[in-house]
């Protein structure tokens, strides 16, 4: 059963959780703590969004440095043809000054100091292109991938295109962050989704999820324990749901992420390829590192290299109107 498209509500009819730039910080914080997510509208101006979309194309074309296993595009190749090769590029801020500046977006940083701060550090960026036919990502919690010691991980999902149910926007389960449990993950075998495993055995029903439809320039903030997913982009061919996703956390928390310089996993290791965006870093004496390089998530034509050239299944299960 195909998921029906939902129309974007008018600003005056927005559901709870959509905040303007001048919203009361206390209301913002209260909603975030209760629900695990919020939307900050118009955090990026139309000009800034257009610049980021142009930069996305240049990155995909190899104009900001060659991407692993993706040679620079030929000058005559149309942009659409180039963009359709990609689902996600990791660490675009490592090759793009514009993506780097987006990390410091003033409205975003102000909101982060409200819900996480006052001391906030950044550690990761991901650039999703998600053209028509590309899959979503199954139910998951970001804290499974980026562990923090104080549950402060916050995803910042910047919409570069209008994000709707039809083109694969986010779905969230409000309040699912509150138990502080990282649910078991398993391989899903579902061609609607990319290769990441899905969270299972949590006590929530798909019907409890809500769509987070946003206009370009809006930012979705969500807690690292919040269950969220997205479904495939089913919009007409040539439609994109581009987004830049940055991750932040408190400066006070160690970040035992990835491997130590010696190649071993170590709970005492504090990953230092970070950027301080607000306040002070109590661990500044450790210095900072330049570890990561831009990389491309293996996707194949269908969004997962395990699927080869196949796209997601045409028919969705009956209770599929959920995503993140």
N, C-alpha and C positions, 0 to 999 in steps of 0.2 A: 504494500500500500504506500503510495507516495505521500510524503509529508506535505500538507497544504501550506501554501505560502501565507504568511501573515502580513498585513499592511503595517507600515510604521505609524504609530499613534502621533497625533498632533502634540506639540510641546505642552499645551495646557492639559492634555489627557495622559501624559506620561505616567507609567506606573511608579510606585515608590522606588526610591533609589537613584533617581536621575537628579543631579544637582547642577546648578549654575555656578559660575566662577565666583560669585559673591555669596554663596550659601553659608549659612551659619556653621562654623567648624564643629560645634558641639553636636549638631544634627548629623553632619557627615560622619563623625566618629561613632555616634550611637548606632546609625544604620549599619555601618561597616562591621562593628563588633557583633551585632545581632545576626546579620545576614551573611557576612563573609565576602561581600562584594559591594561595589557602587559604580555609578557612571558619572563622570565629570564631563559635561557637555562643553563644546567649543574650546577645549584646552589648546588645540592647535588651530591657527587661522587657516582660511582657505588657501592663502598663498603658501603657508608652510606645508600644507598637505600636498599641494601641487608640486612643490619642490621635492618632497620626499618620494612622490610617485615617479617623478623624472629620474631621481637618483636610483630608485629601485631598478628601473630599466637599464640604466648605465651599469649598475653592478652586475645584472644578469648578462649584459652584453660583454662583460670583461673589461670595461673601460676604467674600472677602479682596481684593477689587478686581476690576474688570471685566477680563476677558481679551480680547485682540484678536480681533475677529470672532466672539466668543462672548458675547452679551449675558447678563446675569445671569438665572439660571433663575427661572421663576415659582414662587411659594411652593407651589402645589398640585402641581407636577410631582414625581413620585416620584424618589428618589435614584438608583435603578437606571437610569431613563431618562436622567438627567443624566450619570452616569458613563460610559454606553456611547458618548457622543459623543467621548470622548477616548482617545487612545492614549498621548500623552506631553506633559507640560507642562514647558517649560524654565525654569530659574531660579525654582523655587517659593520658595526662601529669600528672594527679593526682596519677597515679599508676605506671608510667614508667619513669625512669630517662632518658631513650633514647628519648622518646617523649618530655620530658622536655627540653633536650638539643637542640632538633630540633627547638625550639622556638627562640633560639639564633643563628641560622645558619648565619654565617658572610655575605655571599653574599645577603641573604634575608634582613638582617638588614640594610646593606648599601643601598639597593634599597628602603627600607621603609623610610630611612632618606631623600632620594631624592624626593619621591612622597608625603610623609606625614610629615616628621620630621621638626626640628631636634630632638624633644623629642617624643618618641614613647613608648606606653604601649600595652601589650598583655592582653586579657581577656578570650579567649575561644579556645579550640581545639576540633576537631571532626575527628574521624577516620572512613572513609568509606571503606567497604570491597567490596561491590557490585559484587557479583559473577554472573555468567551467569543466566539470567532469572530474576534478580532483577530489580526493576523499577528505573526510574529517578525521578527528582523533577521538578514540573511545573514552569512556569515563576514566578520569585519572585525577590525581592530586599532585601538584607540582613539587610538593615537599618530598615526594619519592625520589625526585631527580636532583633536587638542590636542598640538602639537609641543613636546617638551622637549629640552634640550641634553644631558642626562645620562641619558636613558632611565629617568627616575624616575617617570613618570606611573603613577598607581595608581588604578584604579577601585574604589570602595567601594559594593557592591550590597547594599542593606538590604532584606531580605525582610519585607514587611508582611503577606503571606499565605504559607501553606505553598507552596513552589515545587516542582513535580514535572515529569516529562516530559509528562504529560497536559495540564497547564495552561500549558505554554510556558516552563518554567524554562531556566536556562542550560546550555549545553554548552561544554566547553573542550577544546583540544588541548594536553595537558600538555607543557611544554618547548618549545612553539613560539615562545616569546619569545627563546630563547637566541641564535639566529643574529643578532639585531639587524637584520633585514631587514624593510622595509615592502614588502609584496607589492603587485603591480599591482592596481588596482581597476577593475571594469567594471560596467556596468548589467546586472542579472541577468534582468529580465523575468519574474520568478517571483512569482506571486501569493501565495505563502506568506509573503512578506517585505514589509517596508515599503520606502520609496523609496530608502533608503541603498544605495549600490553595494556589491558584494561583492568581497572579496579573492580573487584567482585565482593559479594557477600556483605554488602553494606545494607543497613536497615531502612532504605529509602526506595520509593517507587518512582518509575520514570514520570508518572503523572504529577509528581511534586516539583518537577523541574520547570523553570521559566526561561523563555527566550530573552536574550539581552540584545535587542535590536538597537542599533545606534547609527547616527549620521557620521559621515567622514569628519574627522577632527575631534570626535569624542574619544574619551579614554575610559576603559573599563579597568577597575582595580579589583583584584581578588586575592584572598588569603591562600597561602600555600597548601592548606588542608581542605580547601573547598573542592568538592566534586564538580567537575565541569567537563563538557565535551562539545563537539561539533559534528554535524553531518555533512555529506558531500555538497559541493557547489552544484546545484541543479538549475542554475540560471541559464539562459540561452548562451550558446557558444559565443566566445569573445568577451564574456563577463568575468570580472575579477573581484575577489574579496581579499584585497591586500591589507596586511596589518603588520605593524612593527611591535614586537612584544619584548619588553625589558623587565628584568627581575631585580628587586631591591630587598634589603633587609636592614636590621639595625646594625650600627657600627659595633655595638657591644658584643654581639654574638660572634664566636668563632665560626668559620666556614670550612668544615672538613670535606671539601668537595674535590672530586677527582683524585688524582694520585699525587704523592709527594714527589719532589724532584728526583728521589731515588727509585721511583716507580712502584712504591708500596702504598697501600691504603693505610691510613693512620688517623685515628680519632683525634690525635693532638695536632694534626696538620691544620694550619689556618691558611686557606687559599688567599693569595694576595694580589691576584690580577683583578683589582677592584678599583672603583672610582668613588670618592666621597662626594656626595651631592648636597648634603646638609649637615650642619653641626661639626663635631670633631670626632676623630678616630682615636679611641684609647689605645689602639695597637699600632699607632703610626711608627713607633720605634722599630717595628719589624720591617719597615720599608714596603715597597710595592714592586710588582712583577709584571712582565709582559709575556704571558704564557700562550694564550690562544691565538689562532689564526682563522680567517674565514673558511668555512667549509660548507658543503652542500649535503643535505640529508638525502640518503639514497631513496629514490622514489619510484623509478620506473614510470611508465606512462600512467599507471593507475594510482600512483602515490605511495606505493610500497614495492620495494625491489622483489619481494617474494611473489608479487602478483605478475611480474613480467610485463607484458603489453596489455593486460586486461584492465578494464575499468571496473568500478564498483558495480555491485549487483543492481539491476534495474528495479527489482522489487524490494521494498523495505518491510520489516516485520510490522505487525499491527500497532504496537506501542512504541513507535520510533520517534515521536515528536519531542525529542530531548536532545541536548547537545551541550558542548562546552568548549 
